[in-house]
Amino acid sequence: MAERLLIIDDDARLSAMLKDYLSSAGYEVRTALTAGAGLTDLARHPPEAVILDVMLPDLDGLEALRRIRAGSGVPVLMLTARGDEADRIVGLEIGADDYLPKPFSPRELLARLRAVLRRRSGPASPEILRFGRLEIDKGSRAARLDGASCDLTGHQFDILAVLAENAGRILSRERILDLVRGGGGEVFDRSIDVHVSRIRAAIEEDPKHPRRILTLRGAGYLFARRQDEES
């Protein structure tokens, strides 16, 4: 069965073009011209991924993303005609999995979409990483702290898993993105910082004074592991 995509964008011409292009790539594509119609469609026909424009006539795309995240962890690729970095950062903080500025090539959108879907549905693995109170289950793509599920997006889980798999090693932001995206996509150093901040909020006792994910100024991040912890 083809994976279902939902495009929420008020540009009817662009939506139609993307629908044709993505359909030819093997996806089942639904479109909505407003946030309201898109949210309704998402509830009735849950997709495998959402392509969401920031500029919508009835509701700001960032607010639409907040509403999506209130009830769904579906991967969301944001589109924007704005060049303001602040929009991108806010979107990532809310829970966007990736960001693509307009204008863009359909081929790049398809590559990023495939990367997002691959991260979400990658091959299951029975391996579980344990670090004291923290458990990272790569098979179910879930992180748990004292048995309670951590609220992470798919992209944030991938970053956490990459850091944990390289516990004790310093990873630059570029290297983290390479490992998560397989070397593809544009590198936004700041996006890593945003995601790490959200991960810390989910797994650290005191996110402002982290003891698990450490920042090495000018070098990157290090996942700290105590000698008495299993992995």
FITOR-885160 format. One line per field, with one value per residue: residue in three letters; y, z, x of N, C-alpha, C in turn. Coordinates in pm, 1 decimal. Each point is the difference from the previous one (the first is absolute). Layout:
N
type: (ALA,...)
nnorth: (Y,...)
nup: (Z,...)
neast: (X,...)
canorth: (Y,...)
caup: (Z,...)
caeast: (X,...)
cnorth: (Y,...)
cup: (Z,...)
ceast: (X,...)
END
This chain:
231
type: (MET,ALA,GLU,ARG,LEU,LEU,ILE,ILE,ASP,ASP,ASP,ALA,ARG,LEU,SER,ALA,MET,LEU,LYS,ASP,TYR,LEU,SER,SER,ALA,GLY,TYR,GLU,VAL,ARG,THR,ALA,LEU,THR,ALA,GLY,ALA,GLY,LEU,THR,ASP,LEU,ALA,ARG,HIS,PRO,PRO,GLU,ALA,VAL,ILE,LEU,ASP,VAL,MET,LEU,PRO,ASP,LEU,ASP,GLY,LEU,GLU,ALA,LEU,ARG,ARG,ILE,ARG,ALA,GLY,SER,GLY,VAL,PRO,VAL,LEU,MET,LEU,THR,ALA,ARG,GLY,ASP,GLU,ALA,ASP,ARG,ILE,VAL,GLY,LEU,GLU,ILE,GLY,ALA,ASP,ASP,TYR,LEU,PRO,LYS,PRO,PHE,SER,PRO,ARG,GLU,LEU,LEU,ALA,ARG,LEU,ARG,ALA,VAL,LEU,ARG,ARG,ARG,SER,GLY,PRO,ALA,SER,PRO,GLU,ILE,LEU,ARG,PHE,GLY,ARG,LEU,GLU,ILE,ASP,LYS,GLY,SER,ARG,ALA,ALA,ARG,LEU,ASP,GLY,ALA,SER,CYS,ASP,LEU,THR,GLY,HIS,GLN,PHE,ASP,ILE,LEU,ALA,VAL,LEU,ALA,GLU,ASN,ALA,GLY,ARG,ILE,LEU,SER,ARG,GLU,ARG,ILE,LEU,ASP,LEU,VAL,ARG,GLY,GLY,GLY,GLY,GLU,VAL,PHE,ASP,ARG,SER,ILE,ASP,VAL,HIS,VAL,SER,ARG,ILE,ARG,ALA,ALA,ILE,GLU,GLU,ASP,PRO,LYS,HIS,PRO,ARG,ARG,ILE,LEU,THR,LEU,ARG,GLY,ALA,GLY,TYR,LEU,PHE,ALA,ARG,ARG,GLN,ASP,GLU,GLU,SER)
nnorth: (-119.4,98.6,61.7,42.5,103.8,101.5,73.9,88.8,57.5,131.5,-34.4,16.0,89.2,47.4,0.3,46.4,87.0,28.2,9.1,59.7,81.6,19.1,16.8,66.6,46.0,-23.3,127.7,-20.4,99.4,60.9,95.8,108.3,93.9,-51.6,63.0,64.5,10.6,43.7,70.0,36.1,19.0,61.6,51.5,25.8,46.8,-56.7,96.8,-42.6,110.2,118.1,62.5,88.8,87.5,92.1,49.4,1.1,-0.6,-115.9,-57.8,65.1,-33.1,91.0,72.8,-20.4,24.3,103.5,21.9,-15.3,67.9,69.0,-57.2,37.1,-110.3,16.5,-49.4,118.5,22.5,104.3,78.7,86.7,112.2,-4.5,101.6,30.9,-3.5,106.0,8.1,-23.2,83.6,87.3,-22.1,2.0,111.6,33.3,-41.9,95.6,-93.0,87.7,81.4,47.3,93.2,80.1,-8.5,-117.4,-95.6,-53.0,-11.4,125.0,45.0,-71.8,49.1,118.5,-11.6,-56.2,99.6,85.7,-56.5,5.9,119.7,23.9,-59.2,38.3,-87.3,-83.4,34.7,-118.1,72.1,-9.8,131.9,-34.0,110.3,-77.2,114.0,21.8,-27.7,-39.4,-18.7,-47.8,-113.3,49.7,45.8,-42.4,112.2,-64.2,76.5,-87.4,-51.4,132.3,0.6,29.4,125.9,-76.7,89.5,-47.8,126.3,41.1,-102.2,29.2,127.8,-28.4,-80.0,94.2,91.6,-77.1,-26.6,129.7,-60.3,113.1,15.9,92.4,43.1,43.7,120.2,26.8,-60.2,65.3,108.9,-23.5,-31.1,109.9,83.6,-70.2,119.5,-12.1,97.6,116.2,47.5,-9.6,56.3,110.8,-72.4,-40.9,125.7,31.3,-99.1,28.2,125.3,-42.9,-63.5,102.0,74.6,-98.7,7.7,130.9,-23.8,66.3,27.4,92.9,-109.8,-31.6,-125.3,-12.4,104.0,-3.6,131.7,-28.5,118.1,28.5,-103.3,15.3,-122.0,-32.5,-126.8,44.2,-91.2,-45.2,-34.2,31.4,70.0,-72.1,-59.4)
nup: (0.0,-84.8,35.4,96.9,-82.1,84.8,-103.3,88.9,-108.1,15.6,-44.3,-62.3,-69.2,106.7,70.9,-110.6,-17.5,131.7,-7.2,-119.2,46.9,116.7,-68.7,-90.1,123.0,-10.3,30.0,100.1,-76.5,115.1,-36.3,64.5,-27.4,109.9,109.2,2.7,-133.1,13.9,108.0,-67.6,-112.3,75.6,63.8,-118.3,-56.0,114.2,-31.2,-84.2,-69.1,52.8,-111.2,83.7,-63.1,19.1,-122.7,86.6,-75.4,58.1,-1.6,82.0,-91.9,73.5,0.2,-132.3,-3.0,80.3,-77.6,-104.0,57.3,20.3,-120.0,-63.5,-20.2,-91.8,-82.9,24.6,-131.1,53.7,-66.2,-47.4,-29.9,131.7,6.6,88.5,55.3,57.0,-119.5,-56.7,85.7,-12.8,-130.2,7.5,71.3,-86.0,-93.0,-87.8,-93.4,-89.5,-69.3,-93.2,-28.6,-33.3,-129.3,-35.6,-21.2,-79.0,-67.2,41.8,-28.1,-111.8,-17.8,39.3,-79.4,-92.9,26.8,2.3,-108.4,-50.2,54.7,-47.9,-116.6,51.8,-43.2,45.0,120.3,46.5,-48.9,127.7,-0.2,103.5,58.6,104.7,28.2,-96.0,-75.8,-98.3,-41.0,-71.5,52.2,114.5,-14.8,121.5,69.5,105.5,91.1,76.2,-122.3,16.4,-99.1,-72.7,8.7,-104.2,-91.9,-119.4,-41.8,106.4,-21.4,-131.1,36.2,87.3,-91.3,-90.2,86.5,32.0,-129.8,11.5,104.2,57.9,-118.4,-40.3,-25.2,-112.0,-15.0,-81.7,90.5,94.5,-76.6,-21.8,128.3,28.2,-88.1,39.0,46.8,-6.0,-79.3,11.8,36.3,105.9,35.2,-17.2,-104.0,-1.4,20.7,-88.1,-82.2,19.2,-10.8,-101.6,-48.7,31.6,-50.3,-87.7,0.6,10.9,116.7,-44.2,-96.9,94.4,71.8,-130.5,30.1,-88.2,-56.3,-19.6,12.5,-105.1,54.8,-119.0,67.9,83.6,-2.8,127.7,-24.7,123.7,31.7,107.6,71.4,86.5,-112.9,-33.9,-112.0)
neast: (84.9,-34.8,110.5,-81.9,-5.8,13.8,-39.6,43.6,-51.2,-10.5,119.6,-116.7,68.0,64.0,-111.5,-60.2,100.3,2.1,-131.7,10.6,94.5,-60.1,-111.1,73.4,35.6,-131.4,-25.9,-84.0,-42.6,-26.0,-84.1,40.0,-90.7,-53.5,40.8,-117.4,1.6,124.6,-32.1,-107.9,69.1,90.8,-106.9,-54.4,111.9,38.9,86.2,93.3,-33.1,30.5,-36.4,51.1,-76.8,93.6,-11.5,-101.9,-110.3,-29.2,119.8,79.8,91.2,63.8,-112.6,-9.7,130.3,-22.7,-104.0,79.8,98.1,-111.3,-15.1,112.9,71.0,-98.4,92.6,55.4,-11.4,63.4,-88.6,89.1,-65.5,-8.0,85.3,-94.1,121.1,-57.6,-60.3,117.8,60.1,-99.5,1.0,131.8,-12.4,-95.7,85.9,35.3,-10.2,-42.2,82.0,-82.9,92.1,-99.8,28.1,-49.0,85.5,-92.1,113.0,30.6,-122.0,5.0,122.8,-42.4,-105.3,75.6,85.0,-102.6,-51.9,123.0,13.8,-122.5,26.0,114.1,93.0,-90.4,37.4,40.6,98.7,28.4,15.0,73.2,-39.9,20.2,-62.1,89.8,-106.8,80.7,-124.1,101.5,-45.0,-46.3,124.8,31.9,-4.7,50.0,-54.3,65.1,2.6,8.5,-88.7,107.3,-40.4,30.9,36.5,-33.7,14.1,-66.6,-83.2,6.0,-10.6,-97.7,-53.7,23.9,-41.3,-105.5,-14.6,25.9,-56.9,37.4,-62.2,84.2,-123.4,53.8,-54.9,100.5,77.8,-64.5,-3.0,128.2,13.6,-69.9,55.4,103.8,37.8,-133.9,-42.8,-58.4,117.1,-79.6,115.8,-72.3,-42.1,125.2,39.0,-94.8,32.3,127.8,-40.3,-77.4,106.7,78.4,-97.3,16.9,134.8,23.7,59.2,107.2,-90.7,-8.4,12.2,8.1,-26.6,-100.6,-58.0,129.4,8.5,76.3,20.0,-49.0,-52.5,-101.5,-52.1,-13.8,-32.4,-20.5,91.3,-66.5,104.2,-95.9,-11.9,-109.6,39.5)
canorth: (119.4,121.8,86.2,115.1,131.3,110.4,131.4,111.9,118.0,73.9,19.1,-113.0,-42.3,-73.5,-124.7,-91.5,-44.9,-92.9,-122.1,-78.3,-46.5,-99.9,-116.5,-74.7,-66.0,-114.6,36.0,42.5,138.6,78.9,141.0,90.6,137.4,75.6,-76.5,-67.4,-117.0,-94.1,-64.7,-91.9,-112.6,-77.2,-80.5,-100.9,-86.6,21.7,-24.0,-38.4,124.4,122.9,113.1,110.1,134.8,91.8,107.6,-51.1,110.3,-2.4,-28.8,-5.2,-136.7,-39.3,-36.5,-127.9,-101.3,-21.4,-81.6,-135.2,-61.3,-25.1,-131.5,-91.7,6.0,-16.1,85.8,122.4,77.3,135.7,80.9,141.3,97.9,94.7,-28.6,27.4,-118.1,-16.2,-88.9,-136.8,-42.8,-21.2,-122.6,-114.0,-8.4,-52.6,-142.8,-33.1,-95.3,61.1,131.1,24.1,133.5,20.9,-108.7,-122.2,-94.5,-118.5,-108.6,18.3,-30.6,-145.3,-56.4,29.4,-76.8,-138.5,-7.5,7.6,-127.2,-104.3,11.8,-45.1,-141.4,-75.1,-139.7,-23.7,-61.6,-37.5,57.1,101.2,64.3,38.5,87.8,32.8,13.0,24.8,-115.1,39.2,-119.9,29.8,-77.6,69.8,142.6,66.9,24.4,-2.8,42.1,-68.1,-73.2,90.4,38.9,137.9,65.6,39.3,-21.1,-101.7,55.1,10.5,-134.7,-38.8,71.1,-62.4,-132.9,18.6,42.0,-111.1,-102.7,49.5,47.5,22.8,62.5,132.9,5.2,134.8,13.1,-53.1,-145.1,-47.9,7.4,-102.2,-130.6,-5.4,14.5,-78.2,86.9,82.6,113.4,118.9,-2.0,116.2,-24.4,46.7,-94.8,-100.1,58.9,2.9,-136.7,-45.7,65.9,-73.5,-131.9,21.9,24.1,-128.0,-106.5,48.7,44.4,145.4,29.8,116.8,-47.7,-139.2,-92.4,-110.6,51.4,113.9,84.5,31.4,121.3,-3.4,-137.5,-71.4,-58.3,-127.8,-74.0,-47.1,-129.0,-38.1,-130.8,-106.9,-11.4,-95.0,55.0)
caup: (0.0,-10.7,117.6,-20.2,34.9,2.9,-28.5,43.8,-61.6,-68.0,-139.1,-68.4,-113.4,56.1,57.6,-109.3,-57.8,93.6,3.3,-119.3,9.5,106.4,-41.0,-95.8,77.7,68.8,121.1,-7.8,44.9,22.2,13.2,66.9,-28.2,125.0,118.2,53.3,-82.4,17.8,130.2,-8.9,-83.4,76.0,97.9,-67.3,-82.5,52.9,-99.1,48.8,13.6,-36.8,-55.0,55.3,-29.8,113.6,-31.0,-36.5,9.4,114.6,124.3,-19.7,-8.3,125.4,90.9,-49.5,45.8,142.9,13.8,-43.4,101.8,121.1,-3.9,-96.0,-20.9,-142.2,-49.9,-66.3,-75.0,-13.7,-115.4,27.4,-93.2,82.4,16.2,139.1,73.6,119.6,-33.5,-4.5,135.6,70.7,-52.1,53.6,143.7,16.1,-31.8,-141.2,-21.2,-94.3,-45.6,-136.9,-44.1,-139.0,-92.4,14.8,-109.7,43.6,29.6,135.6,92.8,3.7,74.2,142.0,43.6,16.5,118.6,116.0,9.8,32.7,142.4,76.0,-18.3,-29.1,38.9,143.9,62.7,137.0,90.7,96.5,68.5,136.5,69.7,126.3,-4.8,-138.6,-89.2,-138.4,-71.9,-142.4,-71.5,4.5,-16.8,117.9,111.5,125.8,119.6,110.6,-53.9,-59.4,-134.9,-20.4,-109.9,-100.4,-140.0,-62.8,-24.6,129.5,40.8,-79.2,52.2,128.4,-25.6,-55.1,110.5,93.7,-64.2,1.9,137.0,32.8,-112.4,-37.3,-136.6,-47.8,-50.7,-136.4,6.0,46.0,-113.5,-95.8,50.1,5.0,-134.0,-98.2,-81.4,-91.3,55.8,37.6,140.6,81.5,131.8,104.4,19.4,93.9,133.2,39.1,30.4,121.4,111.4,26.6,53.0,139.3,79.5,17.8,66.9,105.5,124.3,-5.6,-136.8,-4.7,43.3,-44.6,38.5,-95.2,-129.1,31.4,-110.3,-2.8,-81.0,-116.1,-43.5,-23.9,115.4,52.2,84.1,112.9,55.7,118.6,-13.7,53.0,-83.3,-109.6,-130.4)
caeast: (-84.9,79.4,-0.7,-87.4,53.3,-96.2,58.1,-83.6,59.6,-106.1,38.5,-63.3,83.3,113.4,-51.0,-32.1,126.3,62.0,-81.7,33.7,138.8,12.7,-78.9,81.5,104.9,-57.9,-73.0,-139.1,9.4,-119.7,35.2,-94.0,40.5,-4.0,39.9,-118.2,-29.4,109.4,-11.6,-113.8,41.1,98.4,-71.9,-82.0,84.5,135.2,104.9,132.8,77.7,-70.9,75.7,-79.5,47.2,-8.2,-93.1,-131.8,-96.5,-90.4,70.3,144.2,48.5,63.3,-108.4,-50.2,95.1,-25.6,-120.6,35.1,85.1,-78.8,-62.9,61.4,144.6,24.9,107.8,-46.3,98.2,-52.8,36.8,-17.8,55.8,72.8,141.9,33.7,44.1,-83.0,-111.7,50.8,31.4,-126.2,-58.2,73.5,-28.6,-135.5,1.0,18.5,108.9,92.9,-43.2,44.3,-42.4,-40.2,-34.7,77.9,-21.1,-74.8,93.4,51.3,-109.1,-16.0,113.0,-19.1,-116.4,43.0,85.2,-88.7,-72.7,96.6,29.4,-116.6,-32.1,121.0,-7.3,-11.3,116.2,-32.4,98.4,-43.1,111.3,-36.7,92.6,-63.6,-145.8,-41.6,-2.7,-23.4,-42.7,10.1,-99.5,-129.1,30.5,-53.7,91.3,-73.4,71.9,-66.8,-113.4,-98.9,37.4,46.3,-70.6,97.6,-36.2,83.0,133.3,67.4,39.0,116.1,116.5,32.2,56.5,134.9,86.8,14.7,82.3,137.6,23.2,140.3,68.3,-47.1,-52.5,-30.8,-136.5,-0.5,7.3,-130.9,-92.0,41.2,-42.1,-146.3,-57.8,73.3,84.7,-76.8,-72.4,74.6,40.3,-33.3,56.7,-90.3,-109.0,47.4,-7.9,-141.2,-42.9,68.4,-67.5,-123.4,37.0,40.2,-120.3,-69.6,76.4,88.6,-62.7,5.2,42.8,89.8,131.5,-4.4,107.0,0.5,45.0,85.6,44.4,141.8,2.1,87.1,25.1,-124.9,-68.7,48.6,-93.5,80.7,-39.1,76.0,62.6,-86.7,-117.8,3.1,-36.1)
cnorth: (124.3,81.4,126.1,127.1,101.5,130.3,106.4,128.2,71.5,31.3,-122.0,-53.4,-83.0,-135.0,-102.9,-56.3,-102.9,-130.4,-89.3,-60.6,-111.9,-124.5,-85.9,-71.9,-113.6,30.0,27.6,138.2,63.5,144.0,75.8,141.7,89.5,-89.4,-78.8,-125.7,-106.4,-75.4,-99.7,-124.1,-89.5,-92.0,-114.4,-102.0,17.7,-34.3,-50.7,122.2,117.0,99.8,122.8,135.5,88.5,106.6,-57.8,107.8,3.2,-16.6,-6.6,-145.3,-48.7,-38.4,-133.0,-113.5,-28.2,-91.6,-143.7,-71.3,-28.1,-140.0,-100.9,20.7,-17.3,91.6,118.8,71.2,137.0,66.4,146.6,84.4,102.5,-39.6,16.3,-128.6,-25.9,-93.2,-144.8,-52.8,-28.0,-129.7,-124.2,-17.5,-61.7,-148.8,-34.3,-94.6,53.0,126.9,22.1,136.9,0.9,109.1,-120.3,-88.3,-118.4,-116.2,13.5,-31.2,-151.2,-64.8,21.9,-79.9,-145.8,-17.5,3.1,-132.0,-115.0,3.1,-55.1,-150.6,-82.8,-141.6,-19.1,-69.9,-33.8,68.3,108.5,53.2,45.9,81.3,43.0,0.2,9.5,-128.0,47.4,-126.3,30.9,-77.5,69.1,150.2,81.1,17.8,6.8,39.7,-55.0,-70.2,86.0,48.4,147.3,56.8,55.2,-19.0,-108.3,47.6,9.6,-136.8,-43.5,67.3,-61.3,-135.8,10.0,39.8,-116.5,-110.4,37.8,57.8,11.0,64.9,137.8,-4.8,144.5,3.1,-58.2,-152.4,-59.9,-0.5,-103.3,-137.6,-14.6,-1.0,-83.9,86.3,91.6,118.6,113.1,-2.9,131.1,-27.2,32.3,-99.9,-110.4,53.3,0.3,-139.0,-51.9,63.6,-73.1,-138.2,12.6,20.6,-130.7,-98.6,46.9,37.7,151.5,39.1,119.1,-35.8,-148.7,-81.2,-115.3,44.5,130.6,75.6,27.7,117.2,-10.5,-139.3,-75.2,-51.2,-133.4,-60.8,-65.0,-130.5,-31.2,-142.6,-114.1,-21.9,-101.3,74.7,-111.6)
cup: (0.0,128.5,-31.1,48.2,0.6,-22.1,44.2,-47.1,-79.4,-145.7,-78.7,-113.0,48.6,55.1,-108.2,-62.6,90.2,7.7,-118.8,13.7,103.0,-30.3,-98.1,69.1,85.8,126.0,-31.2,62.8,12.1,21.0,73.2,-18.3,123.9,115.1,55.3,-76.8,18.0,131.5,2.6,-78.8,74.5,100.3,-66.0,-77.4,44.0,-102.6,65.2,17.3,-48.0,-55.8,29.4,-29.7,123.3,-23.3,-50.8,25.2,127.8,133.3,-30.8,2.2,127.4,103.8,-43.2,45.3,148.2,20.1,-46.1,110.3,129.8,-1.0,-91.0,-8.7,-145.9,-44.9,-77.5,-64.0,-25.6,-126.4,36.0,-108.8,75.9,10.9,142.9,73.4,120.1,-26.8,0.8,139.8,78.4,-46.9,54.8,148.8,23.9,-33.9,-147.2,-14.1,-99.0,-52.8,-139.1,-45.8,-147.4,-60.7,20.6,-120.8,52.4,35.9,141.1,102.3,12.4,80.2,149.2,56.5,23.0,123.6,127.0,21.1,36.9,148.2,83.0,-6.1,-38.1,50.9,150.2,51.8,143.6,101.0,87.9,69.9,137.0,63.4,130.7,-13.2,-142.1,-82.9,-139.9,-80.7,-149.5,-81.9,-6.0,-16.6,114.0,102.9,127.4,115.1,120.1,-46.8,-65.7,-135.4,-6.3,-124.3,-98.7,-139.3,-57.2,-22.2,130.6,51.5,-74.8,50.9,133.0,-21.4,-53.4,109.5,94.3,-57.2,-1.3,137.4,28.5,-111.6,-27.0,-145.5,-37.0,-49.0,-141.3,0.3,46.8,-115.8,-106.1,42.0,-1.7,-140.1,-105.4,-94.2,-91.9,69.1,40.3,148.7,66.4,140.8,109.4,24.9,96.5,142.2,51.9,40.6,127.4,122.9,36.2,58.8,146.9,89.5,30.5,86.7,116.5,125.6,5.1,-137.5,-9.9,44.4,-34.7,46.3,-98.4,-136.8,24.6,-126.6,15.1,-94.8,-113.3,-55.1,-31.7,128.3,38.1,88.7,110.4,54.7,121.0,-16.2,45.4,-86.6,-110.4,-128.9,-101.6)
ceast: (88.4,-9.1,-80.1,68.5,-113.2,75.8,-99.4,66.7,-107.9,33.9,-50.3,86.0,118.5,-45.7,-29.5,127.2,67.5,-78.1,34.2,139.7,15.1,-82.1,79.3,114.9,-55.6,-77.7,-146.6,-7.2,-137.6,43.6,-110.2,53.2,-3.5,43.6,-118.5,-33.3,108.1,-9.0,-115.8,37.8,98.2,-68.8,-77.4,83.1,145.2,108.5,128.7,89.3,-85.2,100.1,-82.7,63.3,-15.1,-107.0,-131.9,-104.4,-81.4,70.2,148.7,47.5,65.7,-104.8,-62.4,92.1,-19.2,-120.8,24.4,77.0,-75.8,-60.4,65.4,150.5,36.0,114.0,-56.1,118.1,-60.6,52.8,-19.0,62.0,81.5,146.4,45.3,37.5,-89.0,-117.2,44.8,24.9,-127.9,-65.1,67.3,-27.1,-137.5,-4.7,6.2,119.5,103.0,-63.7,55.1,-49.7,-39.5,89.1,91.6,-26.1,-79.7,91.6,55.8,-109.1,-17.5,112.5,-15.9,-117.7,37.9,87.2,-84.1,-73.1,93.7,34.8,-116.0,-17.0,121.8,-9.7,-1.5,124.2,-36.0,90.6,-61.2,124.2,-46.9,111.9,-66.8,-150.7,-53.6,10.9,-37.6,-25.1,-3.3,-102.2,-134.5,15.9,-62.8,110.4,-82.7,91.7,-75.8,-127.3,-105.9,49.8,39.7,-68.6,102.2,-58.7,90.9,142.7,78.0,41.7,125.0,127.7,43.9,66.5,142.4,97.8,26.8,87.3,147.6,34.8,150.1,79.3,-59.3,-44.9,-28.7,-143.7,-9.3,0.9,-132.6,-99.3,34.9,-52.6,-152.3,-59.6,71.0,80.4,-76.8,-62.8,90.9,28.8,-38.4,50.4,-100.0,-112.8,39.9,-11.2,-143.4,-46.3,65.9,-63.7,-128.3,29.3,38.8,-121.7,-72.4,77.2,86.2,-78.2,-6.7,52.9,95.2,141.4,9.8,120.7,11.7,52.6,74.0,37.9,148.8,16.7,102.3,23.7,-128.3,-61.1,62.9,-107.2,82.7,-55.0,87.3,51.2,-92.1,-124.0,20.2,-29.1,-9.8)
END
